Amino acid sequence: MVYYPEANKVYVYPNPLLGGPVSGCAYVLTVNGRGGTVTREQCKPAR
């Protein structure tokens, strides 16, 4: 998992020890403020 506080996003990788961001993330969690909702989206395939 990689957290970007300025974007309120957490990127989840299927196997971070094998390639990290280069291998593409599985999904991203977006936090909508303190006490807000959390949404989960599939990552878009890398091109």
DRENDO-1510 file (C-alpha; in Angstrom, 1 decimal, always signed):
<recs>
REC; n; res; u; v; w
REC; 1; MET; +0.0; +0.0; +0.0 .
REC; 2; VAL; +1.2; +3.5; -0.8 .
REC; 3; TYR; -0.5; +6.5; +0.7 .
REC; 4; TYR; -0.5; +10.0; -0.9 .
REC; 5; PRO; -1.9; +12.4; +1.8 .
REC; 6; GLU; -2.0; +15.4; -0.5 .
REC; 7; ALA; -4.4; +13.5; -2.8 .
REC; 8; ASN; -6.2; +11.5; +0.0 .
REC; 9; LYS; -5.5; +8.3; -1.9 .
REC; 10; VAL; -4.2; +4.9; -1.0 .
REC; 11; TYR; -2.9; +2.7; -3.9 .
REC; 12; VAL; -2.9; -1.0; -3.3 .
REC; 13; TYR; -0.5; -3.2; -5.2 .
REC; 14; PRO; -1.0; -7.0; -5.6 .
REC; 15; ASN; +2.7; -7.8; -4.8 .
REC; 16; PRO; +4.7; -4.7; -3.9 .
REC; 17; LEU; +7.9; -6.6; -3.5 .
REC; 18; LEU; +7.9; -7.6; -7.2 .
REC; 19; GLY; +7.9; -4.4; -9.2 .
REC; 20; GLY; +6.0; -2.0; -7.1 .
REC; 21; PRO; +4.4; +0.9; -9.1 .
REC; 22; VAL; +5.9; -0.5; -12.3 .
REC; 23; SER; +3.7; -3.6; -12.1 .
REC; 24; GLY; +0.5; -1.6; -11.8 .
REC; 25; CYS; -1.8; -1.2; -8.9 .
REC; 26; ALA; -4.8; -3.5; -8.1 .
REC; 27; TYR; -7.1; -0.7; -6.9 .
REC; 28; VAL; -7.1; +2.8; -5.3 .
REC; 29; LEU; -9.0; +3.9; -2.2 .
REC; 30; THR; -10.1; +7.6; -2.1 .
REC; 31; VAL; -10.8; +9.1; +1.3 .
REC; 32; ASN; -13.3; +12.0; +1.2 .
REC; 33; GLY; -12.2; +14.0; +4.2 .
REC; 34; ARG; -12.1; +13.2; +7.9 .
REC; 35; GLY; -15.0; +10.9; +8.8 .
REC; 36; GLY; -16.1; +10.9; +5.2 .
REC; 37; THR; -16.7; +8.0; +2.8 .
REC; 38; VAL; -14.0; +5.8; +1.3 .
REC; 39; THR; -14.5; +4.7; -2.3 .
REC; 40; ARG; -12.6; +1.9; -4.0 .
REC; 41; GLU; -11.9; +1.9; -7.7 .
REC; 42; GLN; -10.0; -0.5; -10.0 .
REC; 43; CYS; -6.8; +1.0; -11.4 .
REC; 44; LYS; -6.6; +1.8; -15.0 .
REC; 45; PRO; -4.2; -0.5; -17.0 .
REC; 46; ALA; -0.8; +1.1; -17.7 .
REC; 47; ARG; -0.1; +2.0; -21.3 .
</recs>
